[in-house]
Amino acid sequence: MTQHSTEQTHGRHTRHVQRMRRIVVVGAGVAGLAAARELLRLAPGAEVVVLERDARVGGLIETESTQDGFLVEHGPDSLLTWKPLNMQVVRELELSAALVSGTGVPRATFVAQGSELVPMPDGLLGGIPSAAMPLFRSPLLSVGAKLRMTAEPFMPRKTTSDDESVASFVSRRFGREVLTRLVDPLVSGIYGAPAERLSAKASIPQLVELERAHGSIAWGMRKTRGQRTARKTDDPLVVSLAGGMSTLTDTLAATLGPRVRLQAEVTKIEHKQGGGFRLQVSGAHLDTDALIVASPAHVAAVLLADIDAELAHALSGIVHGPLNAISMAFHKRDVAHPMQGTGFIVPSNQERFTTACSWMSQKWPGRAPQDRVLLRSFVQAEGATDADLVQLALHDLRELMGIEAAPEWTRIKRRARGLPRYEVGHGQRAIAMRERVAAHGPLAMAGNVWNGVGIPDCMQSGMLAAAEVLRALDARG
Ligand SMILES: Cc1cc2nc3c(=O)[nH]c(=O)nc-3n(C[C@H](O)[C@H](O)[C@H](O)COP(=O)(O)OP(=O)(O)OC[C@H]3O[C@@H](n4cnc5c(N)ncnc54)[C@H](O)[C@@H]3O)c2cc1C
């Protein structure tokens, strides 16, 4: 829903909420902050309170400036420019001048094949073939796989509307090799789960829609090219912020001022007699007329257990894959690889612990001093200690990039529960959960479980949640 239509639909609610209703948002990640900002926009008279467990805002968005001149991202590092909400919020927060789009190094991604890094061909959208010629020239696919790929427009359209896995969708349309060599490494790097486990409808909805509407991805892409190329062709597809991604959440939080309370952990949520909710916050009570829960789903499951055990059970069933990011600083002279790109991914058939590595100082300006290099590897190894993770990352860097030297320093960000996995059937389960949430009155959920895991998806979920609680407050009168 656009901001405009949100306002049109909910303009009436503004009057009620201006009678100083309190609306609490739990969690100051980008979803919670966007929800609070939208509440203030739609209902300027409301008392909005954002409760954040940590001593900082941002949640998964976390930038660190080191004393020796590096800018380290522990979470996301990029904004997709073709997601309109990203650019809209950047403009509204007056951050356009802070956008950075690259370092002049080609934006190529490499794929690990044995001990080589092979350039990923152009013409891939999220690992899915969208242009045939560059793929034909690539050594990544066998001749048989290339021929199979060209048959995509003639593959029968799926006749039922039920969900299937990303693996099933991609191999049905493009063949098995495109799945294992191109798509699986990309999606498993993001979700910490193989494509077999992930819902096609929830993880790659645009492609599912192309098949439904046009019978073929290739035909669909051709027919919708006009819409997709409405942006200028020299516009970058991804951008970042000069001071790092925390600039976004810090600036969002600044618009909310003292409404954001840090180190305020919500430990319990109950219905309040006469309507609304009672929260236990760091040992004290806080009553509220309406509530938006924008914490991760596994936390929401615990918080909402007293209110709705079935909902809590459903929320706790959403698996969050582990995500270990190891940032490493090297002297430039110690890196043998020319690094003419932004990093590499590792297909699951490669028997490595590294799933991907971003060459952060190649990708964005200002990430490392001139004579230094900043790399970030993602390593998956059950039961590994911090020292193990670093050793595993270095082992792969040695073999793939010829880096023999020890890093000058390392920063390890371990997340036992990283991003939620959208497993097959996720969309239907999410709808059922939202219906249960709505039955509890002015209560809504926001965050990366609902509309997609990307930053704009999370912001949108927050904005929709704001509109939902205002609507529920209005209905209650
Ligand atoms: C390594 C990595 C790279 C990524 N890269 C990109 C990218 O490049 N581009 C992109 O668009 N997206 C990317 N993402 C995804 C995106 O960053 C996240 O999905 C998004 O930031 C999640 O926001 P959120 O508000 O839903 O959740 P969170 O950021 O998890 O925020 C939830 C907040 O709730 C707080 N909280 C938890 N429990 C409580 C409690 N009991 N009481 C009060 N507060 C509580 C937490 O402290 C946290 O601040 C990436 C994610 C990761 C991890």
The ligand as a Tripos MOL2 file, in Angstrom:
@<TRIPOS>MOLECULE
LIG
   53    58     1     0     0
SMALL
NO_CHARGES

@<TRIPOS>ATOM
      1 C1         23.8730  -10.0860    7.4800 C.3       1 LIG1
      2 C2         22.6180   -9.4900    6.9040 C.ar      1 LIG1
      3 C3         22.6620   -8.8460    5.6780 C.ar      1 LIG1
      4 C4         21.5030   -8.2900    5.1340 C.ar      1 LIG1
      5 N1         21.5910   -7.5950    3.9620 N.ar      1 LIG1
      6 C5         20.5350   -6.8820    3.5220 C.ar      1 LIG1
      7 C6         20.6970   -5.9350    2.4890 C.ar      1 LIG1
      8 O1         21.8220   -5.7190    1.9920 O.2       1 LIG1
      9 N2         19.6020   -5.2230    2.0830 N.ar      1 LIG1
     10 C7         18.3680   -5.4030    2.6660 C.ar      1 LIG1
     11 O2         17.3980   -4.7520    2.2320 O.2       1 LIG1
     12 N3         18.1930   -6.2660    3.6970 N.ar      1 LIG1
     13 C8         19.2460   -6.9980    4.1600 C.ar      1 LIG1
     14 N4         19.1140   -7.8060    5.2470 N.ar      1 LIG1
     15 C9         17.7870   -7.9810    5.8540 C.3       1 LIG1
     16 C10        17.3750   -6.8120    6.7570 C.3       1 LIG1
     17 O3         18.5030   -6.1850    7.3060 O.3       1 LIG1
     18 C11        16.4880   -7.2920    7.9230 C.3       1 LIG1
     19 O4         15.4910   -8.1860    7.4910 O.3       1 LIG1
     20 C12        15.8450   -6.1010    8.6310 C.3       1 LIG1
     21 O5         16.8140   -5.1610    9.0510 O.3       1 LIG1
     22 C13        15.0310   -6.5930    9.8190 C.3       1 LIG1
     23 O6         14.4070   -5.5110   10.4580 O.3       1 LIG1
     24 P1         13.3050   -5.7620   11.5820 P.3       1 LIG1
     25 O7         12.9470   -4.4450   12.1370 O.co2     1 LIG1
     26 O8         12.2160   -6.6130   11.0410 O.co2     1 LIG1
     27 O9         13.9940   -6.6900   12.6920 O.3       1 LIG1
     28 P2         15.2400   -6.4570   13.6400 P.3       1 LIG1
     29 O10        16.2700   -5.6620   12.9640 O.co2     1 LIG1
     30 O11        15.5970   -7.8090   14.1510 O.co2     1 LIG1
     31 O12        14.6560   -5.5470   14.8200 O.3       1 LIG1
     32 C14        13.9630   -6.0750   15.9150 C.3       1 LIG1
     33 C15        14.2630   -5.2110   17.1360 C.3       1 LIG1
     34 O13        13.5040   -5.6950   18.2490 O.3       1 LIG1
     35 C16        14.3150   -5.5920   19.4080 C.3       1 LIG1
     36 N5         13.7920   -6.5080   20.4290 N.ar      1 LIG1
     37 C17        13.8740   -7.8530   20.4600 C.ar      1 LIG1
     38 N6         13.2670   -8.3200   21.5670 N.ar      1 LIG1
     39 C18        12.7710   -7.2660   22.2320 C.ar      1 LIG1
     40 C19        12.0350   -7.1250   23.4370 C.ar      1 LIG1
     41 N7         11.6710   -8.1950   24.1750 N.pl3     1 LIG1
     42 N8         11.7050   -5.8830   23.8650 N.ar      1 LIG1
     43 C20        12.0600   -4.7850   23.1320 C.ar      1 LIG1
     44 N9         12.7680   -4.8630   21.9750 N.ar      1 LIG1
     45 C21        13.1070   -6.0930   21.5250 C.ar      1 LIG1
     46 C22        15.6920   -5.9890   18.8950 C.3       1 LIG1
     47 O14        16.7110   -5.5780   19.7930 O.3       1 LIG1
     48 C23        15.7290   -5.2780   17.5520 C.3       1 LIG1
     49 O15        16.2390   -3.9700   17.6910 O.3       1 LIG1
     50 C24        20.2600   -8.3870    5.8190 C.ar      1 LIG1
     51 C25        20.2180   -9.0320    7.0590 C.ar      1 LIG1
     52 C26        21.3790   -9.5800    7.5980 C.ar      1 LIG1
     53 C27        21.3140  -10.2310    8.9590 C.3       1 LIG1
@<TRIPOS>BOND
     1     1     2 1
     2     2     3 ar
     3     2    52 ar
     4     3     4 ar
     5     4     5 ar
     6     4    50 ar
     7     5     6 ar
     8     6     7 ar
     9     6    13 1
    10     7     8 2
    11     7     9 ar
    12     9    10 ar
    13    10    11 2
    14    10    12 ar
    15    12    13 ar
    16    13    14 ar
    17    14    15 1
    18    14    50 ar
    19    15    16 1
    20    16    17 1
    21    16    18 1
    22    18    19 1
    23    18    20 1
    24    20    21 1
    25    20    22 1
    26    22    23 1
    27    23    24 1
    28    24    25 2
    29    24    26 1
    30    24    27 1
    31    27    28 1
    32    28    29 2
    33    28    30 1
    34    28    31 1
    35    31    32 1
    36    32    33 1
    37    33    34 1
    38    33    48 1
    39    34    35 1
    40    35    36 1
    41    35    46 1
    42    36    37 ar
    43    36    45 ar
    44    37    38 ar
    45    38    39 ar
    46    39    40 ar
    47    39    45 ar
    48    40    41 1
    49    40    42 ar
    50    42    43 ar
    51    43    44 ar
    52    44    45 ar
    53    46    47 1
    54    46    48 1
    55    48    49 1
    56    50    51 ar
    57    51    52 ar
    58    52    53 1
@<TRIPOS>SUBSTRUCTURE
     1 LIG1         1 GROUP 0 **** ****
